[in-house]
Amino acid sequence: MKSKFSLDDMHLFQLVVQYKGINATASATGMAPATLSRRLKSLEMALGGRLLERSAHHFSLTEMGKNYYTQCSPLLNDLHSIAETLETNQHKLCGRLKITAPISLSQRWLSGCFFDFAKRYPQIHLELVLSNHYENLVEQQFDAAFRVGEPQEPNWIARHVWTTHMGLCASKSYLQQVGDILHPHDLTDKKLIVAEPVTVWDLKHRHSGEVVGLNPQSRFRTNDFHLAIDAIAAQLGIGLVPNYYFRATQDDTAELQAVLPDWMGQQRPVYLLYRDRETVSARLRVFIDFVIEWTQTYQII
């Protein structure tokens, strides 16, 4: 059985032909002449024939060597070109980034990050897959993913980029009907809207630290925050939802108004996941850095 040889040995043979000798090749590559000769001998043994006629004062290709060089050089050149192209693509700020993120988080807040990134890096093409389900990151070949809550992907790097804050809100019209609400206990006789998975309301005062836990008896219950917001806007009651649904546009004319703004609901971390730390592409690196910068600037508390 013939011994195996590597592409490196083939490449060394190509260089020896191009430099017209072992000593010249050794000088150009920094490899010891004896090591280079041994590698060439190993290649010849694997092929079962002599490729070079060499002595102290003579260098030439055998017939087999000529044929081998003619057939292998285009292949090696193609491989070298492919490697250069891949390396260039890894370091250029262009190409595709495939990202997945939760629907509500993106529509109500994170979309601004995506839009600002696209404006700053127009040569990087964002492919966004919005889903409230945890997509298979490997099978669908995602470059990065946003996760709310502790991530379940052990082989991915998780960077904490933000923390969602839950807050109470209602429509301005509904609040005008029910009068003053001064403490969480005042909610017990109000119409309440519950959005799963937050079925227990743990409220903490921002300044005093007082904690109140409520098990709301809901008039309207859903497993979708977006639908809960629509129900709140339709004057069906008061709901506990992520602050990005109403804090970003909070003003005197907004239809949705904060209820008990000094009381915070549960907090959940938001992570940005990506696969590798050492081999991350330039386009993914600038995306990660941009997300961290953007979320620090545009946090909604």
C-alpha positions as CSV (number, residue, x, y, z in Angstrom):
1,M,0.0,0.0,0.0
2,K,1.4,3.4,-1.0
3,S,2.0,5.9,1.7
4,K,-0.1,9.0,1.9
5,F,1.0,12.5,1.0
6,S,-0.4,16.0,1.8
7,L,-1.3,19.0,-0.2
8,D,1.6,20.7,1.5
9,D,4.0,18.3,-0.1
10,M,2.3,18.9,-3.5
11,H,2.7,22.6,-2.9
12,L,6.4,22.2,-2.0
13,F,7.0,20.3,-5.2
14,Q,5.3,23.1,-7.2
15,L,7.6,25.7,-5.5
16,V,10.7,23.6,-6.2
17,V,9.8,23.7,-9.9
18,Q,9.0,27.4,-9.9
19,Y,12.2,28.3,-8.1
20,K,14.2,25.8,-10.2
21,G,15.9,24.0,-7.3
22,I,15.8,22.8,-3.7
23,N,18.3,25.4,-2.3
24,A,16.5,28.3,-3.9
25,T,13.1,27.0,-2.6
26,A,14.5,26.4,0.9
27,S,15.8,30.0,1.0
28,A,12.5,31.4,-0.1
29,T,10.4,29.4,2.3
30,G,12.8,29.3,5.3
31,M,12.7,25.5,5.3
32,A,15.9,23.5,5.8
33,P,17.1,21.9,2.5
34,A,17.3,18.5,4.1
35,T,13.7,18.8,5.3
36,L,12.6,19.9,1.9
37,S,14.4,17.0,0.3
38,R,12.8,14.5,2.7
39,R,9.3,15.9,2.0
40,L,9.9,15.5,-1.8
41,K,11.2,12.0,-1.3
42,S,8.1,11.2,0.7
43,L,5.9,12.5,-2.2
44,E,7.8,10.4,-4.7
45,M,7.4,7.3,-2.7
46,A,3.7,7.9,-2.4
47,L,3.4,8.3,-6.1
48,G,5.6,5.4,-6.9
49,G,8.1,7.2,-9.2
50,R,10.8,9.9,-9.4
51,L,9.7,13.4,-10.0
52,L,13.1,15.2,-10.1
53,E,16.6,14.6,-11.3
54,R,18.7,16.4,-8.9
55,S,22.4,16.6,-7.9
56,A,24.7,19.3,-6.6
57,H,24.9,21.0,-10.1
58,H,21.9,19.7,-11.9
59,F,18.1,20.1,-11.6
60,S,15.5,18.9,-14.0
61,L,12.0,17.3,-14.1
62,T,11.5,13.7,-15.1
63,E,8.8,12.9,-17.6
64,M,6.6,11.9,-14.7
65,G,7.5,15.1,-12.9
66,K,6.5,17.2,-15.9
67,N,3.1,15.5,-16.2
68,Y,2.5,15.7,-12.5
69,Y,3.4,19.4,-12.4
70,T,1.2,20.2,-15.4
71,Q,-1.8,18.5,-13.9
72,C,-1.4,19.5,-10.3
73,S,-0.6,23.2,-10.7
74,P,-4.0,24.3,-11.8
75,L,-5.6,22.4,-8.9
76,L,-3.2,24.0,-6.4
77,N,-3.7,27.5,-7.9
78,D,-7.5,27.1,-7.6
79,L,-7.2,26.0,-4.0
80,H,-5.0,28.9,-3.2
81,S,-7.4,31.3,-4.9
82,I,-10.3,29.8,-3.0
83,A,-8.5,30.2,0.3
84,E,-7.6,33.8,-0.5
85,T,-11.2,34.6,-1.4
86,L,-12.6,33.0,1.8
87,E,-10.0,34.9,3.9
88,T,-10.9,38.2,2.2
89,N,-14.6,37.6,2.7
90,Q,-14.0,37.0,6.4
91,H,-12.2,40.4,6.7
92,K,-14.4,42.6,4.5
93,L,-17.4,44.4,5.7
94,C,-19.7,42.9,3.2
95,G,-21.8,39.8,2.6
96,R,-24.8,38.3,4.4
97,L,-25.6,38.1,8.1
98,K,-28.5,35.9,9.1
99,I,-30.0,36.9,12.5
100,T,-33.0,35.6,14.4
101,A,-34.8,37.6,17.1
102,P,-38.1,37.5,19.0
103,I,-41.0,39.2,17.1
104,S,-42.3,41.6,19.8
105,L,-38.8,42.7,20.9
106,S,-37.9,43.5,17.3
107,Q,-41.1,45.2,16.2
108,R,-41.3,47.5,19.3
109,W,-37.6,48.3,20.0
110,L,-34.8,46.3,18.4
111,S,-35.9,47.2,14.8
112,G,-34.2,50.6,15.3
113,C,-30.9,48.8,15.9
114,F,-31.3,46.8,12.7
115,F,-32.2,49.9,10.7
116,D,-29.3,52.0,12.1
117,F,-26.9,49.1,11.4
118,A,-28.1,48.8,7.8
119,K,-27.5,52.5,7.3
120,R,-24.0,52.4,8.7
121,Y,-22.9,49.3,6.8
122,P,-24.8,49.3,3.5
123,Q,-22.6,46.5,2.0
124,I,-23.6,44.0,4.8
125,H,-26.9,42.4,3.9
126,L,-29.1,41.6,6.9
127,E,-31.4,38.6,6.7
128,L,-33.7,38.8,9.7
129,V,-35.9,35.9,10.9
130,L,-38.3,37.0,13.5
131,S,-39.8,34.2,15.7
132,N,-41.1,33.8,19.2
133,H,-39.9,30.1,19.0
134,Y,-36.3,29.1,19.5
135,E,-35.1,28.3,16.0
136,N,-32.4,25.7,15.4
137,L,-29.4,27.9,15.0
138,V,-27.1,25.3,13.5
139,E,-29.6,23.7,11.0
140,Q,-30.8,27.1,9.8
141,Q,-27.2,28.5,9.7
142,F,-27.8,31.6,11.7
143,D,-24.8,33.9,12.4
144,A,-26.3,35.3,15.6
145,A,-29.5,35.1,17.7
146,F,-31.2,37.3,20.3
147,R,-32.6,35.4,23.3
148,V,-34.8,36.7,26.1
149,G,-34.1,34.7,29.3
150,E,-31.2,32.4,29.9
151,P,-30.0,30.8,26.7
152,Q,-30.2,27.0,26.2
153,E,-27.4,26.7,23.5
154,P,-24.3,25.5,25.4
155,N,-22.0,25.7,22.5
156,W,-22.7,29.3,21.7
157,I,-21.2,32.4,23.2
158,A,-23.9,34.5,25.0
159,R,-23.3,38.2,25.4
160,H,-25.6,40.0,27.8
161,V,-26.8,43.1,25.9
162,W,-29.8,44.3,27.8
163,T,-32.4,43.5,30.5
164,T,-36.2,43.8,29.8
165,H,-38.3,45.6,32.4
166,M,-41.9,44.8,32.8
167,G,-44.3,47.7,33.5
168,L,-48.0,48.3,34.1
169,C,-49.9,50.2,31.4
170,A,-53.5,51.0,30.3
171,S,-55.2,53.2,27.8
172,K,-55.7,56.8,28.8
173,S,-59.5,56.4,28.3
174,Y,-59.7,53.5,30.6
175,L,-57.7,55.3,33.3
176,Q,-60.1,58.3,33.1
177,Q,-62.9,55.9,33.9
178,V,-61.4,54.1,37.0
179,G,-59.9,57.1,38.8
180,D,-56.6,57.2,40.8
181,I,-54.4,54.1,41.2
182,L,-51.9,54.8,44.0
183,H,-50.7,51.3,45.0
184,P,-50.6,47.8,43.5
185,H,-53.4,46.8,46.0
186,D,-55.6,49.2,44.1
187,L,-55.5,46.8,41.1
188,T,-57.5,44.1,42.8
189,D,-60.9,45.5,41.7
190,K,-59.7,46.6,38.3
191,K,-60.0,44.8,35.0
192,L,-56.7,43.1,34.4
193,I,-55.1,41.6,31.2
194,V,-52.5,38.8,31.6
195,A,-50.0,37.9,29.0
196,E,-48.3,34.5,29.4
197,P,-45.7,33.5,30.6
198,V,-46.0,36.3,33.2
199,T,-49.0,35.0,35.1
200,V,-47.8,36.2,38.5
201,W,-47.1,39.9,38.9
202,D,-44.1,40.6,41.2
203,L,-43.9,44.4,41.6
204,K,-41.1,46.3,43.3
205,H,-41.0,50.0,44.1
206,R,-38.0,51.7,42.5
207,H,-37.1,53.8,45.5
208,S,-38.4,52.2,48.7
209,G,-37.8,48.6,47.6
210,E,-41.2,47.5,48.7
211,V,-42.3,44.3,47.0
212,V,-45.9,43.3,46.2
213,G,-46.8,40.0,44.6
214,L,-50.2,39.7,42.8
215,N,-52.0,36.7,41.3
216,P,-54.1,38.7,38.9
217,Q,-57.7,37.5,38.2
218,S,-57.7,38.4,34.5
219,R,-60.6,39.5,32.4
220,F,-58.5,38.8,29.3
221,R,-55.6,36.3,29.0
222,T,-53.4,35.6,26.1
223,N,-50.0,34.0,25.3
224,D,-48.9,36.9,23.1
225,F,-47.7,40.3,24.4
226,H,-48.7,42.0,21.1
227,L,-52.3,40.9,21.4
228,A,-52.3,41.9,25.1
229,I,-51.2,45.4,24.1
230,D,-54.1,45.6,21.5
231,A,-56.5,44.5,24.3
232,I,-55.1,47.2,26.6
233,A,-55.4,49.8,23.8
234,A,-59.0,48.6,23.3
235,Q,-59.7,49.7,26.9
236,L,-60.2,46.2,28.2
237,G,-58.1,46.8,31.3
238,I,-54.6,47.1,32.8
239,G,-51.7,44.8,31.8
240,L,-48.1,44.1,32.7
241,V,-46.0,44.1,29.6
242,P,-42.4,44.8,28.6
243,N,-41.7,48.5,28.8
244,Y,-40.5,48.8,25.2
245,Y,-44.2,48.5,24.2
246,F,-45.0,51.9,25.6
247,R,-42.0,53.6,27.2
248,A,-40.2,54.5,23.9
249,T,-43.1,56.8,22.9
250,Q,-44.4,57.9,26.3
251,D,-45.7,61.4,26.3
252,D,-48.9,63.2,27.2
253,T,-50.6,62.5,23.9
254,A,-49.8,58.7,23.8
255,E,-52.9,56.5,24.1
256,L,-51.1,54.0,26.3
257,Q,-50.1,55.4,29.7
258,A,-47.9,54.0,32.4
259,V,-49.7,52.9,35.5
260,L,-47.8,53.1,38.8
261,P,-44.6,54.1,37.0
262,D,-42.5,53.8,40.1
263,W,-43.3,50.1,40.4
264,M,-41.3,47.7,38.3
265,G,-42.3,44.2,37.2
266,Q,-40.1,41.2,36.6
267,Q,-36.8,41.6,34.7
268,R,-35.5,39.2,32.1
269,P,-32.0,39.3,30.5
270,V,-31.5,39.7,26.7
271,Y,-28.5,37.9,25.2
272,L,-26.9,38.0,21.8
273,L,-25.6,34.6,20.8
274,Y,-22.9,33.8,18.2
275,R,-21.0,30.6,17.6
276,D,-17.2,31.4,17.8
277,R,-15.0,34.0,19.4
278,E,-11.8,33.4,17.6
279,T,-13.0,32.9,14.0
280,V,-15.8,35.4,13.9
281,S,-16.1,37.3,10.6
282,A,-15.4,41.0,10.4
283,R,-19.1,41.7,9.5
284,L,-20.3,39.8,12.5
285,R,-17.8,41.5,14.8
286,V,-19.0,44.9,13.8
287,F,-22.6,43.8,14.3
288,I,-21.8,42.6,17.8
289,D,-20.0,45.8,18.7
290,F,-22.8,47.9,17.1
291,V,-25.6,46.0,19.1
292,I,-23.7,46.5,22.4
293,E,-23.2,50.3,21.6
294,W,-26.8,50.7,20.4
295,T,-28.5,49.0,23.3
296,Q,-26.5,51.0,25.8
297,T,-27.6,54.2,24.1
298,Y,-31.2,53.3,23.6
299,Q,-32.2,51.4,26.7
300,I,-35.8,51.6,27.8
301,I,-36.1,51.4,31.6
